[in-house]
Every structure is written in structure tokens, then in C-alpha cells.
Amino acid sequence: MTAVADPVGDRDLGPLQPPGDTTGLFGVARRRYLLKLLVQKELKVRYQASLLGLAWSYLKPLVRFSMYFFVLGLVLDLRGEIPMFALHIFAAMIMVQFFTDTLNAGTKSVIKNKSLVRKMNVPREMFPVASLLVTTYHTGPQYLILIIACLFLGWSPDPDAFAAAVLGIAIMLTISLAVALAFSALNVSFRDFGNFVETIGMLVLWSAPMLYPWEFVAELLGPVGEQIYLANPVAMAVLLNQRAFWVPTVDPDDVTYMPDHLLVHGVVMLVVCVGLVAVAQWIFSRHERAFAEKL
């Protein structure tokens, strides 16, 4: 068997596994060491010749948050509609940015690593999974900023808040994995597919209750429209994150409205997202057969 070349350095990662042992997400789990090297490579490339390095993971969301706060909170004066407007938007922004970052990086992940795809007999799913893990790594500082802000503002979480936080993160991880898998494969077969990513990112931004409160959605769409709106996994993850961090920080009398049975909706959405990962894995496997030829 042929030895696997190290994508980061010159270390020998051992012999290649038979094709049946290296395909799919289970194959990625069996090659965790290689996955770790790919993540380290992505981080090294991103911070190469960077003066601030990881500090950008703090600065960029803070700058974006400041723009939203001053333009929408002060210029348009949405603070009267949304108590603790800065916290409301920041809790949502973490989820929206996580999805859009994974969407962008995941879509390009296979093409960007085409030399490894052609030369190494490893699970091709490893590349979109690595892009997901890199995004997760950069989301940690944002959650740290959010928690510090909540504690400073009087955060009083209840058990439902902790459950909402876990559900929101789980939904975002699974739907982002599904999108990264499907889009990375489709982008190899249809190169113009990557052009849709920016448009999708814009739609996601405005289809989640980040720049407006859930009350607006309920009043505008009605009961049936609410359920259709809640079928958006990103919107559900945003609402769960706001339930975990924004709601326990504001005065209960100022919380205008949140969806009924939010945690139940969250559990159902998580199950659906797990199913979408299976569908995305099927799409990836179907297109993977032509990767070597099309790359």
C-alpha cells in the first residue's frame, strides 16, 4: 500500500486504507489525525503574514456588530422596538456568520484542495468537514464576547436557556455540515454553482430575525406563515441563541414575543438537519466519482 503524504509537512501518515474504509463521514472520523492536519493547514494559511492573527476573530465581529448597532440602533432607532438591541443582534449574528462562513469555505473546499484530491486516497468529505471545523474555531471568540457581555448586563439563564443554547449550536453544526458537503460536490461538477453562494448568504441574512424582532414576523405572516418561517434552520438556530442569551438578560416585561414551544421546534429541526446531512452525503458520494476527472 502507498503511504499518505502529509499535506502540512513531510511526515508519513501511514499506508492508505482500502477505498471502502476511507469513504464517507465515518471514514473522516477514522482519519482524525489527517483531519487535524488539514485544519492546522487552513489556520496557518489564513494567519500567514498576519500581524494580529487570531485577534481578527474578535475584531471583525466587533466591527460588524458596531456598524449594525450604530446604523440600525441609533440612526434608524430600532432600540425602542427591540430591548437590548445590541445583544439581540449579536446573538443572532454569531449564527448567521457561522453559516455563511461555512457556506463560502465549504463550497470551495474540494476545488481548493484539488491536488490532494487527485493524489491521496482519503475521504473527500474531509475537506468540507475541515472547513466546518475552521469556522467553529473562529466562532469560539465570538461566544466569549457574547457571554462576557451577557454577564455584564445581568444574564440570568434558566434551564431552558442552556437547552436552547445546545440545540441552537447543534442545529447550526448539522445544517452547515450538510450545506458544505452538498455545495462542495456540486461546485466541482458545476463551477458556476459557487456564484450562488453570495446571493444565498444575503438571503440568509434577511431571512433570520437578526435585524428585526420575531414579533414583526408573527404579525406580518400569521400562524401559517410562522410555521413556514420556522422551517428555516438558520432562523431556528438564531431564535434559540437569542432565547439562550438575549431573553435571560432583558426585563421579562420587555420580551415582546418568542415562538411557542421553541424547544420542541428546535428538537424537530435538529432531527430534520441530521436527515439533511444524510442527503448531502448521498449527493457528495454521487458526484465524488467524477472528482478526479473534473479536477
C-alpha positions as CSV (number, residue, x, y, z in Angstrom):
1,M,0.0,0.0,0.0
2,T,1.1,3.6,-0.7
3,A,2.0,5.9,2.2
4,V,-0.1,9.0,2.6
5,A,1.8,12.3,2.2
6,D,1.4,14.9,4.9
7,P,-0.4,17.9,3.5
8,V,1.2,20.2,6.1
9,G,4.8,18.8,6.2
10,D,6.8,15.8,5.3
11,R,5.6,13.3,7.9
12,D,4.4,9.9,6.8
13,L,0.8,9.3,7.8
14,G,1.0,5.6,7.2
15,P,-0.5,3.5,4.5
16,L,-3.6,4.3,2.6
17,Q,-6.7,2.5,3.6
18,P,-8.7,0.4,1.1
19,P,-11.4,2.6,-0.7
20,G,-14.2,1.0,1.3
21,D,-12.6,2.2,4.6
22,T,-11.9,5.7,3.5
23,T,-15.3,6.9,2.1
24,G,-18.0,8.9,3.9
25,L,-18.1,10.7,7.2
26,F,-17.3,7.6,9.1
27,G,-14.0,7.4,7.1
28,V,-13.3,11.0,8.2
29,A,-13.8,10.0,11.8
30,R,-11.3,7.2,11.3
31,R,-8.7,9.6,9.9
32,R,-8.9,12.2,12.7
33,Y,-5.1,12.8,12.6
34,L,-5.2,13.8,9.0
35,L,-8.3,16.0,9.6
36,K,-6.4,17.7,12.4
37,L,-3.5,18.4,10.0
38,L,-5.9,19.9,7.4
39,V,-7.5,22.2,10.0
40,Q,-4.0,23.3,11.1
41,K,-3.0,24.0,7.5
42,E,-6.1,26.1,6.9
43,L,-5.4,28.2,10.1
44,K,-1.7,28.5,9.2
45,V,-2.6,29.8,5.7
46,R,-5.2,32.2,7.0
47,Y,-2.9,33.8,9.5
48,Q,0.3,33.7,7.3
49,A,2.0,37.1,7.4
50,S,-0.8,38.4,9.6
51,L,0.2,40.8,12.4
52,L,-2.9,40.3,14.6
53,G,-3.5,36.6,13.9
54,L,-6.4,35.2,16.0
55,A,-7.3,38.8,17.1
56,W,-9.1,39.2,13.8
57,S,-11.6,36.7,15.1
58,Y,-12.5,39.2,17.7
59,L,-12.1,42.4,15.7
60,K,-14.2,41.5,12.7
61,P,-17.4,40.6,14.5
62,L,-17.0,43.6,16.8
63,V,-16.7,45.9,13.8
64,R,-19.7,44.3,12.1
65,F,-21.7,44.5,15.4
66,S,-20.7,48.2,15.8
67,M,-22.0,49.0,12.3
68,Y,-25.3,47.3,12.9
69,F,-25.6,48.9,16.3
70,F,-25.0,52.4,15.3
71,V,-26.7,52.4,11.9
72,L,-29.8,50.4,12.9
73,G,-29.9,51.1,16.6
74,L,-29.1,54.9,16.5
75,V,-29.7,56.2,13.0
76,L,-32.9,54.2,12.5
77,D,-33.6,54.0,16.2
78,L,-34.8,50.4,16.4
79,R,-33.9,50.3,20.1
80,G,-37.4,51.3,21.0
81,E,-38.7,48.2,19.2
82,I,-36.0,45.7,20.5
83,P,-34.8,46.0,24.1
84,M,-31.1,45.3,24.5
85,F,-30.8,45.7,20.7
86,A,-27.1,45.2,20.7
87,L,-27.3,41.8,22.4
88,H,-30.3,40.8,20.3
89,I,-28.4,41.4,17.1
90,F,-25.0,40.0,18.3
91,A,-26.6,36.7,19.5
92,A,-28.1,36.3,16.0
93,M,-25.1,37.5,14.1
94,I,-23.0,34.6,15.5
95,M,-25.3,32.0,14.0
96,V,-25.7,33.8,10.7
97,Q,-22.0,34.4,10.3
98,F,-21.2,30.8,11.2
99,F,-23.5,29.6,8.4
100,T,-22.3,32.0,5.8
101,D,-18.6,31.4,6.6
102,T,-19.1,27.6,6.3
103,L,-21.1,28.1,3.1
104,N,-18.3,30.1,1.5
105,A,-15.4,28.0,2.7
106,G,-17.2,24.6,2.3
107,T,-18.3,25.3,-1.3
108,K,-14.6,25.9,-2.3
109,S,-13.1,23.2,-0.1
110,V,-12.7,20.4,-2.6
111,I,-11.6,22.6,-5.5
112,K,-9.1,24.4,-3.3
113,N,-7.6,21.0,-2.3
114,K,-7.7,19.5,-5.8
115,S,-4.0,18.4,-5.7
116,L,-4.8,16.3,-2.6
117,V,-8.0,15.0,-4.1
118,R,-6.1,13.7,-7.1
119,K,-3.1,12.2,-5.2
120,M,-4.5,10.9,-1.9
121,N,-6.9,8.1,-1.3
122,V,-8.7,9.7,1.7
123,P,-12.3,10.5,2.3
124,R,-13.1,13.6,0.1
125,E,-15.6,14.6,2.8
126,M,-12.6,15.5,4.9
127,F,-12.2,18.8,3.1
128,P,-15.7,20.3,3.8
129,V,-15.5,18.9,7.3
130,A,-12.2,20.7,7.8
131,S,-13.8,24.0,6.6
132,L,-16.6,23.5,9.2
133,L,-14.1,22.9,12.0
134,V,-12.1,26.0,11.0
135,T,-15.3,28.1,11.2
136,T,-16.1,26.5,14.5
137,Y,-12.6,27.5,15.8
138,H,-13.2,31.1,14.9
139,T,-16.7,31.2,16.4
140,G,-15.3,30.5,19.9
141,P,-14.1,34.1,20.4
142,Q,-17.4,35.4,19.4
143,Y,-19.2,33.3,22.0
144,L,-16.7,34.5,24.6
145,I,-17.5,38.1,23.8
146,L,-21.3,37.3,23.9
147,I,-21.0,35.6,27.3
148,I,-19.0,38.4,28.8
149,A,-21.5,41.0,27.5
150,C,-24.4,39.0,29.0
151,L,-22.8,38.6,32.4
152,F,-22.0,42.4,32.4
153,L,-25.7,43.1,31.5
154,G,-27.2,40.8,34.2
155,W,-27.6,37.5,32.4
156,S,-29.9,35.2,34.4
157,P,-30.2,31.9,32.4
158,D,-32.7,29.2,33.3
159,P,-32.5,25.5,32.3
160,D,-34.4,26.3,29.1
161,A,-31.8,28.8,28.2
162,F,-29.0,26.2,28.4
163,A,-31.1,23.7,26.5
164,A,-31.7,26.4,23.8
165,A,-28.0,27.1,23.5
166,V,-27.1,23.5,23.0
167,L,-29.9,23.0,20.5
168,G,-29.0,26.1,18.5
169,I,-25.4,25.1,18.2
170,A,-26.3,21.5,17.3
171,I,-28.7,22.7,14.5
172,M,-26.1,25.1,13.1
173,L,-23.4,22.5,13.1
174,T,-25.5,19.9,11.3
175,I,-27.1,22.2,8.7
176,S,-23.7,23.8,8.0
177,L,-22.2,20.3,7.5
178,A,-25.0,19.4,5.1
179,V,-24.6,22.5,3.1
180,A,-20.8,22.2,3.0
181,L,-21.0,18.6,1.8
182,A,-23.6,19.2,-0.9
183,F,-22.2,22.5,-2.2
184,S,-18.6,21.4,-2.3
185,A,-19.5,18.4,-4.5
186,L,-21.9,20.4,-6.8
187,N,-19.3,23.1,-7.2
188,V,-16.9,20.6,-8.7
189,S,-19.5,19.4,-11.3
190,F,-20.9,22.9,-11.9
191,R,-18.3,25.6,-11.5
192,D,-20.8,28.4,-11.7
193,F,-22.5,27.0,-8.7
194,G,-20.2,28.9,-6.5
195,N,-21.6,32.2,-7.9
196,F,-24.9,31.5,-6.0
197,V,-23.1,31.5,-2.6
198,E,-23.0,35.3,-2.2
199,T,-26.7,35.5,-3.1
200,I,-27.6,32.7,-0.7
201,G,-25.6,34.5,2.1
202,M,-27.7,37.7,1.5
203,L,-30.9,35.7,1.7
204,V,-29.9,34.1,4.9
205,L,-29.0,37.5,6.4
206,W,-32.5,38.8,5.9
207,S,-34.5,35.6,6.5
208,A,-33.4,35.3,10.1
209,P,-34.7,37.5,13.0
210,M,-31.5,39.4,13.5
211,L,-32.1,42.9,12.2
212,Y,-35.8,42.8,13.2
213,P,-37.7,41.1,16.2
214,W,-39.7,37.9,15.9
215,E,-42.8,39.9,16.7
216,F,-42.6,41.5,13.3
217,V,-42.6,38.1,11.7
218,A,-45.6,36.9,13.7
219,E,-47.7,40.0,13.0
220,L,-46.9,40.0,9.3
221,L,-47.1,36.3,8.4
222,G,-49.7,35.0,10.8
223,P,-49.8,31.5,12.3
224,V,-49.3,29.6,9.0
225,G,-46.6,31.9,7.9
226,E,-44.8,31.5,11.2
227,Q,-44.5,27.8,10.7
228,I,-43.1,28.3,7.2
229,Y,-40.6,30.8,8.6
230,L,-39.6,28.4,11.3
231,A,-38.8,25.8,8.7
232,N,-35.6,27.8,8.0
233,P,-32.8,26.1,10.1
234,V,-30.8,29.3,10.4
235,A,-33.8,31.2,11.7
236,M,-34.4,28.5,14.2
237,A,-30.8,28.5,15.4
238,V,-30.9,32.3,15.7
239,L,-34.1,32.2,17.8
240,L,-32.6,29.5,20.1
241,N,-29.4,31.5,20.6
242,Q,-31.5,34.6,21.4
243,R,-33.5,32.5,23.8
244,A,-30.3,31.4,25.5
245,F,-28.5,34.8,25.8
246,W,-30.8,37.7,24.9
247,V,-34.1,36.7,26.7
248,P,-32.5,35.9,30.1
249,T,-30.7,39.3,30.0
250,V,-33.6,41.7,29.4
251,D,-36.6,42.5,31.6
252,P,-39.2,39.8,31.2
253,D,-41.8,42.5,30.6
254,D,-39.8,43.8,27.7
255,V,-39.6,40.5,25.8
256,T,-42.3,41.2,23.2
257,Y,-42.7,37.7,21.7
258,M,-41.0,34.4,21.1
259,P,-42.4,31.4,19.3
260,D,-44.4,29.0,21.3
261,H,-42.8,25.6,22.1
262,L,-39.5,26.9,20.8
263,L,-37.5,24.0,22.2
264,V,-39.9,21.4,20.7
265,H,-39.4,23.1,17.3
266,G,-35.7,23.0,17.9
267,V,-35.6,19.3,18.6
268,V,-37.7,18.6,15.4
269,M,-35.4,20.8,13.4
270,L,-32.3,19.0,14.7
271,V,-33.8,15.7,13.5
272,V,-34.5,17.2,10.1
273,C,-31.0,18.6,9.8
274,V,-29.5,15.2,10.6
275,G,-31.6,13.8,7.8
276,L,-30.3,16.6,5.5
277,V,-26.7,15.5,6.4
278,A,-27.6,12.0,5.1
279,V,-29.0,13.5,1.9
280,A,-25.9,15.7,1.5
281,Q,-23.7,12.7,2.0
282,W,-25.6,10.9,-0.8
283,I,-25.2,13.9,-3.1
284,F,-21.5,14.1,-2.3
285,S,-21.0,10.3,-3.0
286,R,-22.8,10.5,-6.3
287,H,-20.6,13.4,-7.6
288,E,-17.4,12.2,-5.9
289,R,-16.9,9.5,-8.6
290,A,-16.1,12.2,-11.2
291,F,-13.9,14.4,-9.0
292,A,-10.6,13.2,-10.4
293,E,-11.7,13.7,-14.0
294,K,-13.3,17.2,-13.4
295,L,-10.5,18.5,-11.3
